[in-house]
């Protein structure tokens, strides 16, 4: 009976694969954190003029029309 073809990989190639995988994961993590910091700073600067604007719930005519039609 013939033996099945089993791929033989050396422990060194497994270690290399894991090292490359961990390095890529660390790079992705750093990129995600860095882009989040840049976006946060950009968003904070963009919202500066709106600080004096009123915020919160406002009953506008189209919302009032929706409530009126929904209660029927």
N, C-alpha and C positions, 0 to 999 in steps of 0.2 A: 504494500500500500504506500503510495507516495506521500511525502510530508506536505502539509499545506504551506503555501507561500506566506511566510511571516516577515513583515518588514522589520529589519533590524535597525534600530536607531541607537546611536551611542548616547550615553548619559551627557556627553559634552554638547551634542546637538540639542538635546532637550533643554539644557541649561541656557544655551544661547537663545533658543526660542523664547523661554520665559523671561530672560533679561531684556530682549527686544520688546516683548509684550508689555512688561512693566515700564520700560522707558517711554513707549508710545502712550500708555495710560497716563503717566505723569505729565507728559507734554500736553495732552488733551485737557487735563485738569488745570494746569497753569494757564492755558489759553482761555478756558472758560472763566476762570477767576479774573484774569486780566481784562477780558472783554466786559465782564460785569462791572468792574470798577470804572472803566471808561464810560459805559452806558449810564451808570449812576451819576457820575459827575456831569455828563452832558444833559441828562434829564433834569437835574437840579438847576442847572443854569437856564434851561429852556423855560422852566416854570416860574422864574423870578418875576416877570411882569404881571403874572396872574395872582400874586399874593394879595393884592388889594381887592380883587374881584370877590363878589359874594359867592359863597359855595353852599351847597345844600339842596334840599328839595324845593322845587318851584312848580307851582300848578300853572301850566301853560294851557292855552286854549285847546291844543290838540290832545293833551292829556285829559282835560276835563271832558272833551267829546268822547274819548275812549271809555272813561268811567261811566258816562251816561249810557253809552251803547252796551256796555258789559252788564249793567244792572237790569236790562230789560228781560 
